[in-house]
């Protein structure tokens, strides 16, 4: 019986880790991080979570609009997923406003064809 509960907790954690920004922010090491570190993590990762929610919402909405599977709960869940995606993008924009844009590495000089300086 204990194994079943462990498996259930693992699947629940996996789903939450895949879909929820808030769940990830409340897990170690981000749970003990400063507000700027959490905002930096959100700036760098919220786009991925928003894309997942947008894809789910758009997929469910397209399925809802087909004449074969048109059910109201499917459309409502699709709209909810789109709203969660928009909220996640808003969270990313606010986090970037707080900590600034991500650092950009300086450009690297690439050798041009015909440059034989290495010989």
Beta strands, then each sheet from edge to edge (+ up, - down):
end
